[in-house]
Amino acid sequence: MRIRGHIGDWPVDLTIELEPAEWAQLGRQIEVPTAAEVVPAATAPRQDDGQWSAAREVLRQAGHMNGPELLDRLEGLTGSTAAGKRLLVRLRHSSEVKVESGVDAPVYHWVG
């Protein structure tokens, strides 16, 4: 196996050679969960359900908001730009929200 790339500014060119028995030993160390141990994503509770409910409530109460203003509110709600953006994308794809193109930014409308 050959791995090439960069770590920061440093070039990396790494070759790993294993005998068939070593590959087999490596494969035995990987535990694959059985079907009974796997929880389907649809039934697994989402950690951010409280934030999702709060984001929906922000837009519901406002009725409509432009994208940057809504993102600003969501960032304040979550304490993180990345989490705010995830909620904004989730709102964009929600059946409860209609997104229209505004002059400068999209406008999010609560349709319930």
Biotite code that builds the C-alpha atoms (Angstrom):
import biotite.structure as struc

atoms = struc.array([
    struc.Atom([0.000, 0.000, 0.000], chain_id="A", res_id=1, res_name="MET", atom_name="CA", element="C"),
    struc.Atom([1.358, 3.434, -0.889], chain_id="A", res_id=2, res_name="ARG", atom_name="CA", element="C"),
    struc.Atom([0.229, 6.685, 0.720], chain_id="A", res_id=3, res_name="ILE", atom_name="CA", element="C"),
    struc.Atom([1.204, 9.989, -0.847], chain_id="A", res_id=4, res_name="ARG", atom_name="CA", element="C"),
    struc.Atom([0.186, 13.514, 0.064], chain_id="A", res_id=5, res_name="GLY", atom_name="CA", element="C"),
    struc.Atom([1.029, 16.357, 2.398], chain_id="A", res_id=6, res_name="HIS", atom_name="CA", element="C"),
    struc.Atom([0.855, 16.988, 6.114], chain_id="A", res_id=7, res_name="ILE", atom_name="CA", element="C"),
    struc.Atom([0.821, 20.754, 6.242], chain_id="A", res_id=8, res_name="GLY", atom_name="CA", element="C"),
    struc.Atom([3.741, 21.830, 4.073], chain_id="A", res_id=9, res_name="ASP", atom_name="CA", element="C"),
    struc.Atom([5.577, 18.522, 4.419], chain_id="A", res_id=10, res_name="TRP", atom_name="CA", element="C"),
    struc.Atom([5.338, 16.010, 1.580], chain_id="A", res_id=11, res_name="PRO", atom_name="CA", element="C"),
    struc.Atom([4.533, 12.420, 2.564], chain_id="A", res_id=12, res_name="VAL", atom_name="CA", element="C"),
    struc.Atom([5.395, 9.330, 0.546], chain_id="A", res_id=13, res_name="ASP", atom_name="CA", element="C"),
    struc.Atom([4.863, 6.199, 2.624], chain_id="A", res_id=14, res_name="LEU", atom_name="CA", element="C"),
    struc.Atom([4.951, 2.589, 1.494], chain_id="A", res_id=15, res_name="THR", atom_name="CA", element="C"),
    struc.Atom([3.540, -0.153, 3.730], chain_id="A", res_id=16, res_name="ILE", atom_name="CA", element="C"),
    struc.Atom([4.328, -3.735, 2.866], chain_id="A", res_id=17, res_name="GLU", atom_name="CA", element="C"),
    struc.Atom([2.686, -6.613, 4.722], chain_id="A", res_id=18, res_name="LEU", atom_name="CA", element="C"),
    struc.Atom([2.830, -10.341, 4.167], chain_id="A", res_id=19, res_name="GLU", atom_name="CA", element="C"),
    struc.Atom([-0.523, -12.125, 3.569], chain_id="A", res_id=20, res_name="PRO", atom_name="CA", element="C"),
    struc.Atom([-0.469, -13.505, 7.117], chain_id="A", res_id=21, res_name="ALA", atom_name="CA", element="C"),
    struc.Atom([0.021, -9.989, 8.513], chain_id="A", res_id=22, res_name="GLU", atom_name="CA", element="C"),
    struc.Atom([-2.967, -8.700, 6.487], chain_id="A", res_id=23, res_name="TRP", atom_name="CA", element="C"),
    struc.Atom([-5.055, -11.601, 7.814], chain_id="A", res_id=24, res_name="ALA", atom_name="CA", element="C"),
    struc.Atom([-4.011, -10.811, 11.397], chain_id="A", res_id=25, res_name="GLN", atom_name="CA", element="C"),
    struc.Atom([-4.927, -7.162, 10.872], chain_id="A", res_id=26, res_name="LEU", atom_name="CA", element="C"),
    struc.Atom([-8.336, -8.188, 9.507], chain_id="A", res_id=27, res_name="GLY", atom_name="CA", element="C"),
    struc.Atom([-9.055, -10.360, 12.549], chain_id="A", res_id=28, res_name="ARG", atom_name="CA", element="C"),
    struc.Atom([-8.548, -7.374, 14.854], chain_id="A", res_id=29, res_name="GLN", atom_name="CA", element="C"),
    struc.Atom([-11.366, -5.404, 13.226], chain_id="A", res_id=30, res_name="ILE", atom_name="CA", element="C"),
    struc.Atom([-14.682, -6.102, 14.922], chain_id="A", res_id=31, res_name="GLU", atom_name="CA", element="C"),
    struc.Atom([-17.686, -5.920, 12.622], chain_id="A", res_id=32, res_name="VAL", atom_name="CA", element="C"),
    struc.Atom([-21.004, -5.375, 14.463], chain_id="A", res_id=33, res_name="PRO", atom_name="CA", element="C"),
    struc.Atom([-23.736, -7.926, 13.885], chain_id="A", res_id=34, res_name="THR", atom_name="CA", element="C"),
    struc.Atom([-27.052, -6.832, 12.399], chain_id="A", res_id=35, res_name="ALA", atom_name="CA", element="C"),
    struc.Atom([-28.669, -6.925, 15.854], chain_id="A", res_id=36, res_name="ALA", atom_name="CA", element="C"),
    struc.Atom([-26.096, -4.459, 17.217], chain_id="A", res_id=37, res_name="GLU", atom_name="CA", element="C"),
    struc.Atom([-26.603, -1.909, 14.435], chain_id="A", res_id=38, res_name="VAL", atom_name="CA", element="C"),
    struc.Atom([-29.169, 0.797, 15.252], chain_id="A", res_id=39, res_name="VAL", atom_name="CA", element="C"),
    struc.Atom([-30.801, 2.243, 12.129], chain_id="A", res_id=40, res_name="PRO", atom_name="CA", element="C"),
    struc.Atom([-30.137, 5.962, 11.716], chain_id="A", res_id=41, res_name="ALA", atom_name="CA", element="C"),
    struc.Atom([-33.850, 6.713, 11.482], chain_id="A", res_id=42, res_name="ALA", atom_name="CA", element="C"),
    struc.Atom([-34.522, 5.348, 14.966], chain_id="A", res_id=43, res_name="THR", atom_name="CA", element="C"),
    struc.Atom([-31.387, 6.679, 16.658], chain_id="A", res_id=44, res_name="ALA", atom_name="CA", element="C"),
    struc.Atom([-32.123, 9.870, 18.619], chain_id="A", res_id=45, res_name="PRO", atom_name="CA", element="C"),
    struc.Atom([-30.372, 12.954, 17.300], chain_id="A", res_id=46, res_name="ARG", atom_name="CA", element="C"),
    struc.Atom([-28.279, 14.828, 19.804], chain_id="A", res_id=47, res_name="GLN", atom_name="CA", element="C"),
    struc.Atom([-29.326, 18.204, 18.423], chain_id="A", res_id=48, res_name="ASP", atom_name="CA", element="C"),
    struc.Atom([-33.111, 17.682, 18.513], chain_id="A", res_id=49, res_name="ASP", atom_name="CA", element="C"),
    struc.Atom([-33.424, 20.436, 21.110], chain_id="A", res_id=50, res_name="GLY", atom_name="CA", element="C"),
    struc.Atom([-31.496, 22.826, 18.893], chain_id="A", res_id=51, res_name="GLN", atom_name="CA", element="C"),
    struc.Atom([-33.561, 21.754, 15.872], chain_id="A", res_id=52, res_name="TRP", atom_name="CA", element="C"),
    struc.Atom([-36.791, 22.504, 17.750], chain_id="A", res_id=53, res_name="SER", atom_name="CA", element="C"),
    struc.Atom([-35.418, 25.871, 18.879], chain_id="A", res_id=54, res_name="ALA", atom_name="CA", element="C"),
    struc.Atom([-34.318, 26.757, 15.312], chain_id="A", res_id=55, res_name="ALA", atom_name="CA", element="C"),
    struc.Atom([-37.773, 25.933, 13.968], chain_id="A", res_id=56, res_name="ARG", atom_name="CA", element="C"),
    struc.Atom([-39.324, 28.050, 16.723], chain_id="A", res_id=57, res_name="GLU", atom_name="CA", element="C"),
    struc.Atom([-37.108, 31.043, 15.884], chain_id="A", res_id=58, res_name="VAL", atom_name="CA", element="C"),
    struc.Atom([-38.288, 31.007, 12.261], chain_id="A", res_id=59, res_name="LEU", atom_name="CA", element="C"),
    struc.Atom([-41.901, 30.209, 13.193], chain_id="A", res_id=60, res_name="ARG", atom_name="CA", element="C"),
    struc.Atom([-42.104, 33.201, 15.510], chain_id="A", res_id=61, res_name="GLN", atom_name="CA", element="C"),
    struc.Atom([-40.482, 35.531, 12.983], chain_id="A", res_id=62, res_name="ALA", atom_name="CA", element="C"),
    struc.Atom([-42.583, 34.270, 10.072], chain_id="A", res_id=63, res_name="GLY", atom_name="CA", element="C"),
    struc.Atom([-39.748, 35.002, 7.659], chain_id="A", res_id=64, res_name="HIS", atom_name="CA", element="C"),
    struc.Atom([-36.081, 35.997, 7.868], chain_id="A", res_id=65, res_name="MET", atom_name="CA", element="C"),
    struc.Atom([-33.267, 36.567, 5.419], chain_id="A", res_id=66, res_name="ASN", atom_name="CA", element="C"),
    struc.Atom([-30.453, 34.004, 5.402], chain_id="A", res_id=67, res_name="GLY", atom_name="CA", element="C"),
    struc.Atom([-27.699, 36.036, 7.094], chain_id="A", res_id=68, res_name="PRO", atom_name="CA", element="C"),
    struc.Atom([-30.029, 37.218, 9.871], chain_id="A", res_id=69, res_name="GLU", atom_name="CA", element="C"),
    struc.Atom([-31.306, 33.688, 10.451], chain_id="A", res_id=70, res_name="LEU", atom_name="CA", element="C"),
    struc.Atom([-27.770, 32.278, 10.446], chain_id="A", res_id=71, res_name="LEU", atom_name="CA", element="C"),
    struc.Atom([-26.764, 34.902, 13.004], chain_id="A", res_id=72, res_name="ASP", atom_name="CA", element="C"),
    struc.Atom([-29.651, 33.846, 15.272], chain_id="A", res_id=73, res_name="ARG", atom_name="CA", element="C"),
    struc.Atom([-28.804, 30.154, 14.831], chain_id="A", res_id=74, res_name="LEU", atom_name="CA", element="C"),
    struc.Atom([-25.137, 30.765, 15.640], chain_id="A", res_id=75, res_name="GLU", atom_name="CA", element="C"),
    struc.Atom([-26.233, 32.506, 18.835], chain_id="A", res_id=76, res_name="GLY", atom_name="CA", element="C"),
    struc.Atom([-28.528, 29.607, 19.627], chain_id="A", res_id=77, res_name="LEU", atom_name="CA", element="C"),
    struc.Atom([-25.870, 26.930, 19.140], chain_id="A", res_id=78, res_name="THR", atom_name="CA", element="C"),
    struc.Atom([-22.738, 28.870, 20.086], chain_id="A", res_id=79, res_name="GLY", atom_name="CA", element="C"),
    struc.Atom([-21.028, 27.679, 16.912], chain_id="A", res_id=80, res_name="SER", atom_name="CA", element="C"),
    struc.Atom([-20.886, 28.840, 13.301], chain_id="A", res_id=81, res_name="THR", atom_name="CA", element="C"),
    struc.Atom([-20.681, 25.261, 12.010], chain_id="A", res_id=82, res_name="ALA", atom_name="CA", element="C"),
    struc.Atom([-23.680, 24.102, 14.051], chain_id="A", res_id=83, res_name="ALA", atom_name="CA", element="C"),
    struc.Atom([-25.638, 27.186, 12.961], chain_id="A", res_id=84, res_name="GLY", atom_name="CA", element="C"),
    struc.Atom([-24.913, 26.401, 9.310], chain_id="A", res_id=85, res_name="LYS", atom_name="CA", element="C"),
    struc.Atom([-26.029, 22.786, 9.779], chain_id="A", res_id=86, res_name="ARG", atom_name="CA", element="C"),
    struc.Atom([-29.344, 23.977, 11.198], chain_id="A", res_id=87, res_name="LEU", atom_name="CA", element="C"),
    struc.Atom([-29.723, 26.479, 8.341], chain_id="A", res_id=88, res_name="LEU", atom_name="CA", element="C"),
    struc.Atom([-29.238, 23.697, 5.780], chain_id="A", res_id=89, res_name="VAL", atom_name="CA", element="C"),
    struc.Atom([-31.683, 21.518, 7.676], chain_id="A", res_id=90, res_name="ARG", atom_name="CA", element="C"),
    struc.Atom([-34.250, 24.341, 7.632], chain_id="A", res_id=91, res_name="LEU", atom_name="CA", element="C"),
    struc.Atom([-33.673, 24.870, 3.900], chain_id="A", res_id=92, res_name="ARG", atom_name="CA", element="C"),
    struc.Atom([-34.647, 21.249, 3.241], chain_id="A", res_id=93, res_name="HIS", atom_name="CA", element="C"),
    struc.Atom([-37.520, 21.112, 5.711], chain_id="A", res_id=94, res_name="SER", atom_name="CA", element="C"),
    struc.Atom([-41.074, 20.761, 4.381], chain_id="A", res_id=95, res_name="SER", atom_name="CA", element="C"),
    struc.Atom([-42.085, 23.405, 6.951], chain_id="A", res_id=96, res_name="GLU", atom_name="CA", element="C"),
    struc.Atom([-39.906, 26.061, 5.324], chain_id="A", res_id=97, res_name="VAL", atom_name="CA", element="C"),
    struc.Atom([-40.072, 27.752, 1.939], chain_id="A", res_id=98, res_name="LYS", atom_name="CA", element="C"),
    struc.Atom([-36.931, 29.478, 0.658], chain_id="A", res_id=99, res_name="VAL", atom_name="CA", element="C"),
    struc.Atom([-37.168, 32.276, -1.889], chain_id="A", res_id=100, res_name="GLU", atom_name="CA", element="C"),
    struc.Atom([-34.384, 34.137, -3.625], chain_id="A", res_id=101, res_name="SER", atom_name="CA", element="C"),
    struc.Atom([-34.097, 37.602, -2.186], chain_id="A", res_id=102, res_name="GLY", atom_name="CA", element="C"),
    struc.Atom([-32.284, 40.594, -3.669], chain_id="A", res_id=103, res_name="VAL", atom_name="CA", element="C"),
    struc.Atom([-29.110, 40.014, -1.651], chain_id="A", res_id=104, res_name="ASP", atom_name="CA", element="C"),
    struc.Atom([-29.791, 36.757, 0.201], chain_id="A", res_id=105, res_name="ALA", atom_name="CA", element="C"),
    struc.Atom([-32.317, 33.933, 0.384], chain_id="A", res_id=106, res_name="PRO", atom_name="CA", element="C"),
    struc.Atom([-35.431, 34.559, 2.459], chain_id="A", res_id=107, res_name="VAL", atom_name="CA", element="C"),
    struc.Atom([-36.691, 31.755, 4.695], chain_id="A", res_id=108, res_name="TYR", atom_name="CA", element="C"),
    struc.Atom([-40.493, 31.619, 5.215], chain_id="A", res_id=109, res_name="HIS", atom_name="CA", element="C"),
    struc.Atom([-42.238, 29.471, 7.831], chain_id="A", res_id=110, res_name="TRP", atom_name="CA", element="C"),
    struc.Atom([-45.098, 27.575, 6.181], chain_id="A", res_id=111, res_name="VAL", atom_name="CA", element="C"),
    struc.Atom([-45.717, 25.125, 9.028], chain_id="A", res_id=112, res_name="GLY", atom_name="CA", element="C"),
])
